[in-house]
Amino acid sequence: MNDCKKINYIRLVRIILILLLVMTVNVSISQYNRTRTVHIDTFATGGVFLYKTIKKVQSKEFKLHDFYLKEDTREKYFYPSGNKSAEVQRITKKGNYGKYCFEIKFEQKEYFKNGKLKSREINLCDCYKVKKYHYDEKGSLTSFEYTKNRWIKKKMD
């Protein structure tokens, strides 16, 4: 009889823990709004000139000292022939979560008219680290530059 009470007690504790887990998962999923927008510009001939996507993750409720907004913007520019001209990715955030910088990542790629990569620049954490790559028309790397800047941590808004 004593064993049956222990088994029932263990089952009750498991059910309570599962319910608490399910409730916390539901609350944590619904804390942010996620939106995605797409913008397309075209040439007069009908070819795509610009393809831009914006992804936003934002707090559902605005609180003065507990607010979060992360924005991922990707732009692709094209030549009239259809080859890629340039590609830009910019990830920014506002709030006191995550990395301690406004512009988390900025990456820009430029292409020759034949579609080969011309240059690539990567800026990490408000230009704290900057990497620049340059390529020739065949696509092989000609130069590489890496700089690491000093900066002072400041209070983010």
PyMOL commands that set and color helices and strands:
alter all, ss='L'
color gray80, all
select helices_A, chain A and resi 2-29
alter helices_A, ss='H'
color red, helices_A
select strands_A, chain A and resi 32-42+48-59+68-78+84-95+103-111+117-124+129-135+141-148
alter strands_A, ss='S'
color yellow, strands_A
deselect
rebuild
show_as cartoon
